[in-house]
Amino acid sequence: QVQLVESGGGLVQAGGSLRLSCAASGRTFSNFAMGWFRQAPGKEREFVAAISRSGISTYYSDSVKGRFTISRDNAKNAVYLQMNSLKPEDTAVYYCAQTGVREPRFVKLPGAYDYWGQGTQVTVSS
């Protein structure tokens, strides 16, 4: 079965950096786009970033554009989220997810993803 396992979360001061990783298994990784979402307490899950199957195309929410970078290594079946200039409002549980959807307009929608990791906590202190 498909498994997605996130790692790399933790506590960091505002202005700091973290790099999240997501290891995938269970089906051919390069056939699927990948996304990162986050959910803060009391809020809905929101889109953070997504990357196409080849890694050529990337997409970001306005709130993280210019600060976060999504990348993937199809040889290692992994996707990454480099987070720089972190802010307290970035505090959330971060999830990676996998989708077979190819239309760019859908990659920001949680409903387009059929597999999710368990999440990793990111806490940014002020």
Summary of the structure (lengths in Angstrom):
residues: 126
radius of gyration: 13.4
end to end distance: 40.1
largest distance: 40.7
contacts: 372
relative contact order: 0.30
helix: 10%
strand: 48%
